[in-house]
Amino acid sequence: PVYAECGSSNPVFVFPEYLAANAVAFADAYTGSVCMGAGQFCTCPGLCIVVESSGYSQFRDRVAEVINGKPAATMLSRRTRSDFRSSVAKLMALNGVSVLAGGKPVEHPCQSTPVILEISASDFLAQAENSQQEAFGQCSMIVRASSIGQAFAIATALSGNLTATRYGTPNELGSADGMRLRRILELKAGRQISE
């Protein structure tokens, strides 16, 4: 058998008004995507860039609640699980990275538990190449951006990806900022999704 993996972090960008209005629903959708199939889908969101708003704390709390309640899941093989653990460890060793939720150890040689990491936009940008490396499995990193300008900088620093997604209200997606982000991501991903 051959296991071919594309190495995509599939970034998700979340605008502030959207997050403020949909914090819990978005957290549920995001964690569901991260954990689906033990995170072994090639479009699993490995990065979630959030422009902070009044909904950020509620989003963060809901993500932690859901992830901490998830059981272990079976991965494709021992090697897949070993590579996953090694990749997560490398991400956790980066400056400014903390564990928001999950990451409980599992004794089973082919199982893993989900883990959500967190980093500031400035720390991400200071080590952008290493910060966007994929951990193939149910792992994702939330990047806290304090402004839309930081989100643009992150988008510009990204390498190629299978997908990129923008979550925003209709006004946000159609605004000058929304269209600028779209134009940047057109050069970074084979498929762009807007929600």
Sine and cosine of phi, psi and omega as CSV:
sin_phi,cos_phi,sin_psi,cos_psi,sin_omega,cos_omega
0.00,0.00,0.49,-0.87,0.04,-1.00
-0.87,-0.49,0.77,-0.64,0.09,-1.00
-0.95,-0.31,0.93,-0.37,-0.01,-1.00
-0.96,-0.29,0.79,-0.62,-0.06,-1.00
-0.78,-0.62,0.72,-0.70,-0.15,-0.99
-1.00,0.05,-0.25,0.97,0.05,-1.00
0.93,0.36,0.74,0.68,-0.04,-1.00
-0.95,-0.33,0.69,-0.72,0.04,-1.00
-1.00,-0.03,-0.15,0.99,0.12,-0.99
0.69,0.73,0.92,0.40,-0.10,-0.99
-0.91,0.41,0.58,-0.81,0.08,-1.00
-0.88,-0.47,0.80,-0.59,0.03,-1.00
-0.94,-0.34,0.74,-0.67,-0.08,-1.00
-0.85,-0.53,0.87,-0.49,0.01,-1.00
-0.98,0.22,0.44,-0.90,-0.15,-0.99
-0.92,0.40,-0.66,0.75,-0.01,-1.00
-0.91,0.41,-0.63,0.77,0.03,-1.00
-0.88,0.48,-0.72,0.69,-0.02,-1.00
-0.89,0.46,-0.67,0.75,-0.01,-1.00
-0.87,0.49,-0.56,0.83,-0.05,-1.00
-1.00,-0.01,-0.29,0.96,-0.14,-0.99
-0.70,-0.72,0.53,0.84,-0.15,-0.99
-0.83,0.55,-0.77,0.64,-0.07,-1.00
-0.95,0.30,-0.71,0.70,-0.01,-1.00
-0.88,0.47,-0.66,0.75,0.03,-1.00
-0.92,0.38,-0.66,0.76,0.04,-1.00
-0.85,0.53,-0.66,0.75,0.01,-1.00
-0.91,0.41,-0.68,0.73,0.01,-1.00
-0.91,0.41,-0.68,0.73,-0.01,-1.00
-0.89,0.45,-0.77,0.64,-0.02,-1.00
-0.91,0.41,-0.56,0.83,0.06,-1.00
-0.88,0.47,-0.66,0.75,0.03,-1.00
-0.93,0.37,-0.64,0.77,0.00,-1.00
-0.89,0.46,-0.64,0.77,-0.13,-0.99
-1.00,-0.05,-0.21,0.98,-0.05,-1.00
-0.86,0.51,0.80,-0.60,0.01,-1.00
0.88,0.48,0.56,0.83,-0.06,-1.00
0.84,0.54,0.49,0.87,0.04,-1.00
0.96,0.29,0.28,0.96,-0.12,-0.99
-0.99,-0.16,0.40,0.92,0.15,-0.99
-1.00,-0.02,0.60,-0.80,-0.06,-1.00
-0.93,0.36,-0.20,0.98,0.02,-1.00
-0.96,-0.29,0.26,0.97,0.04,-1.00
-0.85,0.52,0.73,-0.68,-0.03,-1.00
-0.97,0.25,0.97,-0.26,0.00,-1.00
-1.00,0.06,-0.28,0.96,0.03,-1.00
-0.73,-0.68,0.68,-0.73,0.07,-1.00
-0.76,-0.65,0.97,-0.25,-0.06,-1.00
-1.00,-0.08,0.92,-0.39,-0.11,-0.99
-0.92,-0.39,0.85,-0.52,0.14,-0.99
-0.99,0.15,0.91,-0.41,-0.18,-0.98
-0.87,0.50,0.60,-0.80,0.04,-1.00
-0.48,-0.88,-0.14,-0.99,0.00,-1.00
-0.90,0.43,-0.30,0.95,0.00,-1.00
-1.00,0.01,-0.04,1.00,-0.14,-0.99
-0.90,0.44,-0.71,0.70,-0.02,-1.00
-0.88,0.47,-0.66,0.75,0.01,-1.00
-0.91,0.42,-0.68,0.73,0.07,-1.00
-0.86,0.52,-0.76,0.65,-0.04,-1.00
-0.87,0.49,-0.71,0.71,-0.01,-1.00
-0.90,0.45,-0.65,0.76,-0.01,-1.00
-0.93,0.37,-0.64,0.77,0.06,-1.00
-0.85,0.52,-0.73,0.68,-0.01,-1.00
-0.88,0.47,-0.67,0.74,0.00,-1.00
-0.87,0.49,-0.74,0.68,-0.04,-1.00
-0.92,0.38,-0.75,0.66,-0.07,-1.00
-0.90,0.43,-0.66,0.75,0.00,-1.00
-0.92,0.39,-0.30,0.95,0.03,-1.00
-1.00,-0.08,-0.03,1.00,-0.05,-1.00
-0.99,0.15,0.68,-0.74,0.09,-1.00
-0.98,0.19,0.16,-0.99,0.09,-1.00
-0.91,0.41,0.47,-0.88,0.02,-1.00
-0.79,-0.61,0.46,-0.89,-0.05,-1.00
-1.00,0.06,0.75,-0.66,0.02,-1.00
-0.99,-0.11,0.07,-1.00,-0.12,-0.99
-0.89,0.45,-0.59,0.81,-0.08,-1.00
-0.29,-0.96,0.14,-0.99,0.10,-1.00
-0.87,0.49,-0.66,0.75,-0.01,-1.00
-0.89,0.45,-0.66,0.75,0.02,-1.00
-0.88,0.48,-0.69,0.73,0.00,-1.00
-0.92,0.40,-0.66,0.75,0.02,-1.00
-0.89,0.45,-0.69,0.72,0.02,-1.00
-0.90,0.43,-0.62,0.78,0.03,-1.00
-0.87,0.49,-0.76,0.65,-0.02,-1.00
-0.88,0.47,-0.63,0.77,0.02,-1.00
-0.91,0.41,-0.67,0.74,0.00,-1.00
-0.91,0.41,-0.65,0.76,0.04,-1.00
-0.89,0.45,-0.67,0.74,0.01,-1.00
-0.87,0.49,-0.63,0.78,0.03,-1.00
-0.91,0.41,-0.65,0.76,0.05,-1.00
-0.91,0.41,-0.66,0.75,-0.02,-1.00
-0.91,0.40,-0.39,0.92,-0.02,-1.00
-0.99,0.14,-0.14,0.99,-0.01,-1.00
-0.95,0.32,0.47,-0.88,0.02,-1.00
-0.89,0.47,0.76,-0.65,0.09,-1.00
1.00,0.08,-0.05,1.00,0.00,-1.00
-0.99,0.10,0.72,-0.69,0.10,-0.99
-0.76,-0.65,0.35,-0.94,0.03,-1.00
-1.00,-0.01,0.89,-0.46,0.06,-1.00
-0.98,0.18,-0.66,0.75,-0.07,-1.00
-0.32,-0.95,0.41,-0.91,0.12,-0.99
0.98,0.19,-0.36,-0.93,0.01,-1.00
0.99,0.13,0.28,0.96,0.01,-1.00
-0.91,0.42,0.67,-0.74,-0.01,-1.00
-0.92,0.39,0.52,-0.85,0.01,-1.00
-0.77,-0.64,0.71,-0.71,-0.02,-1.00
-0.99,0.17,-0.49,0.87,-0.05,-1.00
-0.86,0.50,0.73,-0.68,-0.11,-0.99
-0.93,0.35,-0.23,0.97,-0.02,-1.00
-0.86,-0.50,0.20,0.98,-0.04,-1.00
-0.89,-0.45,0.41,-0.91,0.06,-1.00
-0.59,-0.81,0.34,-0.94,0.15,-0.99
-0.94,-0.33,0.44,-0.90,-0.01,-1.00
-0.94,0.35,0.41,-0.91,0.06,-1.00
-0.58,-0.81,0.72,-0.69,0.07,-1.00
-0.90,-0.43,0.83,-0.55,0.03,-1.00
-0.98,-0.20,0.26,-0.97,-0.02,-1.00
-0.63,-0.78,0.60,-0.80,0.00,-1.00
-0.45,-0.89,0.49,-0.87,0.08,-1.00
-0.98,0.19,0.38,-0.92,0.01,-1.00
-0.88,0.48,-0.63,0.78,-0.01,-1.00
-0.91,0.42,-0.65,0.76,0.05,-1.00
-0.93,0.37,-0.61,0.79,0.06,-1.00
-0.87,0.50,-0.75,0.66,-0.08,-1.00
-0.92,0.39,-0.49,0.87,0.01,-1.00
-0.93,0.36,-0.32,0.95,-0.01,-1.00
-0.60,-0.80,0.76,0.65,-0.19,-0.98
-0.87,0.49,-0.64,0.77,-0.06,-1.00
-0.89,0.46,-0.71,0.70,-0.02,-1.00
-0.98,0.21,-0.49,0.87,-0.05,-1.00
-0.94,0.35,-0.40,0.91,-0.05,-1.00
-0.98,-0.18,0.22,0.98,0.05,-1.00
-0.94,0.34,0.68,-0.74,-0.06,-1.00
-0.98,0.20,0.64,-0.77,0.24,-0.97
-0.95,-0.30,0.98,-0.21,-0.11,-0.99
-0.93,0.36,0.97,-0.24,-0.09,-1.00
0.48,-0.88,-0.21,-0.98,-0.09,-1.00
-1.00,0.07,0.95,0.30,0.04,-1.00
-0.68,-0.73,0.65,-0.76,0.07,-1.00
-0.52,-0.85,0.45,-0.89,0.01,-1.00
-0.89,-0.47,0.81,-0.58,0.10,-1.00
-1.00,0.02,0.80,-0.60,0.02,-1.00
-0.95,-0.33,0.89,-0.45,-0.04,-1.00
-1.00,0.06,0.93,-0.36,0.04,-1.00
-0.98,-0.20,0.74,-0.67,-0.01,-1.00
-1.00,0.06,-0.16,0.99,-0.01,-1.00
-0.44,-0.90,0.30,-0.95,0.06,-1.00
-0.92,0.39,-0.47,0.88,0.06,-1.00
-0.87,0.49,-0.63,0.78,0.06,-1.00
-0.92,0.39,-0.58,0.81,0.05,-1.00
-0.90,0.44,-0.65,0.76,0.07,-1.00
-0.88,0.48,-0.68,0.74,-0.02,-1.00
-0.89,0.45,-0.64,0.76,0.03,-1.00
-0.91,0.42,-0.72,0.69,0.01,-1.00
-0.85,0.53,-0.67,0.74,0.00,-1.00
-0.91,0.42,-0.55,0.84,-0.05,-1.00
-0.99,0.17,-0.17,0.99,-0.06,-1.00
-0.94,0.34,0.54,-0.84,0.19,-0.98
-1.00,0.06,-0.11,-0.99,-0.05,-1.00
-0.93,0.37,0.53,-0.85,-0.02,-1.00
-0.63,-0.77,0.36,-0.93,0.10,-0.99
-0.93,0.37,-0.72,0.70,-0.04,-1.00
-0.70,-0.71,0.36,-0.93,0.19,-0.98
-0.58,-0.82,0.63,-0.78,-0.10,-1.00
-0.78,-0.63,0.65,-0.76,0.11,-0.99
-0.91,-0.41,0.83,-0.55,0.13,-0.99
-0.96,-0.29,0.83,-0.55,0.02,-1.00
-0.28,-0.96,0.25,-0.97,0.15,-0.99
-0.93,0.36,0.30,-0.95,0.06,-1.00
-0.80,0.60,-0.63,0.78,0.02,-1.00
-0.91,0.41,-0.66,0.75,0.00,-1.00
-0.92,0.39,-0.70,0.71,-0.04,-1.00
-0.91,0.40,-0.55,0.84,-0.02,-1.00
-1.00,-0.01,-0.07,1.00,-0.02,-1.00
-0.96,0.29,0.13,-0.99,0.06,-1.00
-0.86,0.51,-0.66,0.76,0.04,-1.00
-0.91,0.41,-0.67,0.74,0.01,-1.00
-0.89,0.45,-0.65,0.76,0.00,-1.00
-0.96,0.29,-0.56,0.83,0.06,-1.00
-0.89,0.45,-0.70,0.71,0.03,-1.00
-0.88,0.47,-0.65,0.76,0.03,-1.00
-0.86,0.51,-0.69,0.72,-0.02,-1.00
-0.90,0.43,-0.62,0.78,0.04,-1.00
-0.90,0.44,-0.72,0.70,-0.08,-1.00
-0.94,0.33,-0.40,0.92,0.07,-1.00
-0.86,0.51,-0.45,0.89,-0.01,-1.00
-1.00,-0.06,-0.03,1.00,-0.11,-0.99
-0.90,-0.43,-0.27,0.96,-0.11,-0.99
-0.64,-0.77,0.55,-0.83,0.03,-1.00
-0.95,0.30,-0.46,0.89,0.01,-1.00
-0.66,-0.75,0.78,-0.63,0.03,-1.00
-0.92,-0.40,0.70,-0.71,-0.07,-1.00
-0.86,-0.51,0.67,-0.74,0.07,-1.00
-0.84,-0.54,0.75,-0.66,-0.01,-1.00
-0.86,-0.52,0.00,0.00,0.00,0.00
